[in-house]
Amino acid sequence: MTQDFHSKRSLYTSRRELFKASTIAAATLAVPNFAYAAAADTLRIGLIGCGGRGTGAAVNNLLSCEGVELVAMGDIFPDKIQGSLNNIKGELVDSPGKVKVKPEKMFVGLDAYQRVLAEKIDLVILATPPGFRPIHFEAAVKAGKHIFMEKPVAVDAPGVRRILAAGEMALQKKLAVVAGTQRRHDFGYNDIIKRIHDGAIGEVVAAQCYWNQGPLWHVARTPEMSDAEWQLRNWYYFAWMCGDHYVEQHIHNLDVVNWAINAHPVAAYGMGGRQMRTDPMYGHIYDHFAVEFEYPNGVKTLSMARQMEGTDANVSERIVGTKGTSNAGGEIYGANAFKYEGKRNNPYDQEHIDLVNSIRAGTPLNESKMVAESTLTAILGRMSAYSGKRVTWEQALNSTEVLMPTDLNMKSSLPMPPVPVPGKYVVK
């Protein structure tokens, strides 16, 4: 998610109440679900990427799980590390012993991830902008660390292929990998998706999903900032770091559709553009998308995503079957109408509980393939919208386009990428 730490603060301050409500396991969960992550040997945690989501993920883990402690942090910017540490300590006022980050274990720079991974840690949280995720994930697997990584996990097809390969390596090394597609750890979603798979709405024939909202944050450029620093601080507006907002945010909804249909799409036909955010301070990404996905057996999904001021918000999914429909997260309508009224949980906590418990049980979860496919689904939609062409899954998966700049350093000169123009943008 792209919200900053404070906009999601209510999730953390109400966590104790939510945690009490989640102490009874829900039998419908498709992932290992325990009352809490019980202490055994202490798990030492490193955090790579100290923005709002990295801070939030660390808080979720430290507050939800026993026998864990944060010992190392890394980010490109020193102000991010210190601000993150201050926020984490503020949330851990009742458990200060879980935060054991010494000044010499706060690493700054583009190579900070290497120095965090060189520490004696068991679990690493990867929460930098997504463009760095394939590099960091591969390095974490090679270093033998269990991993929590935020979504999306890549911004281009070569990055996805790198995630898939490292994910296979993690399986061989019996490393746990959990992704930040938190709906997969939501009790309500698990119950409803299981019912869909069991035929509650009949055969799935269509779906719709949406992430429509207003504008987000922006960091003004100062004279002292290099191109690299300005773009890194405004990572959300550059496809080489975020993949465009369609990939960075809408992956959540697309992941639910893939999950409900139990398949990834075979092709996409989309459109989009840049109508309101036209100032160069917003980088070069689009502000609206509409994509139709084709799935096996003729199933089609309509997808919308926009970030425009003054527009109606809608973040939701709808699954359509021959016997009914479902919002995927809590209700089924039609012949087998049902409303989930079971235990509610905080999925941002649950994904860490499930991760830690799988490590301690010796049955490590590995969600790398699932989240890689959902990431590529979003990239596929973006490629179709950018080009104005129908693009197949194979075209997207085998694309050679690399968005990340080569030889990146903090003084790099990075010209503003052009805004993609349908009909001119070429799928490579």
HURA-V990932 format. One line per field, one symbol per residue. ss: DSSP state (a for helix, b for strand, c for the rest). phi: phi as a letter, one per 20 degrees, with the letter a starting at -180 (. if undefined). burial: 1 if it has 24 or more other ideal C-beta (glycine too) atoms within 12 Angstrom, else 0. Layout:
ss = ???
phi = ???
burial = ???
//
This chain:
ss = cccccaaaaaaaacaaaaaaacccccccccccccccbcccccbbbbbbcccaaaaaaaaaaaaabccbbbbbbbbccaaaaaaaaaaaaaaccccaaabcccaaabbbcccaaaaaacccccbbbbcccaaaaaaaaaaaaacccbbbbcccccccaaaaaaaaaaaaaaaaccccbbbccaaaacaaaaaaaaaaaccccccbbbbbbbbbbcccccccccccccaaaaaaacaaacaaaaccaaaaccaaaaaaaaaaacccccbbbbbbbccccccaaacccccbbbbbbbcaaacbbbbbbbbccccccbbbbbbbbccbbbccccbbbbcccbbcccccccaaaaaaaaaaaaaaaccccbcaaaaaaaaaaaaaaaaaaaaccbbbaaaaaccccccccccccccccccccccccccccccc
phi = .dffgffdgffefefffffffdfefefefedgccfaeffcffeeddddodeffffffffgffeedemcbecbbbbfdfffffffffffffedfecffedceegfdddcpfegfffffffeddccddcfgggefffffgffffemdfcdcfefdadbfgffffffffffffffelefccdeefffdegffffffffffenfdmffdabcbbcdbefdfbdfedgfffgffffffdgfdcffddnnffefdfggfffffgfffmadfdabccbrrcddeefgfemcffdbbbcddddgmmfcceccbbccfndfebcacbddcfcrcbemdaccdpgdgbcfcefdceffffffgfffffffemcffbdffgffffffgffgffffffemdfcegffffegdfdeffelfbfdgecgfffffdgndfdfe
burial = 11001001001100100110011001011111110110000111111111111111111111111111111111111001101110111011001001111000111101011111101011111111111111111111111011111111111111111111011011000011111111111111111111111001100101111111100100100000000111111111111111111111111111111111111111111111110010000111111111111110001111111111000000111111100111111111000001010111111111111111111100011111111111111111111111101110101110101011100101000100001101001010
//
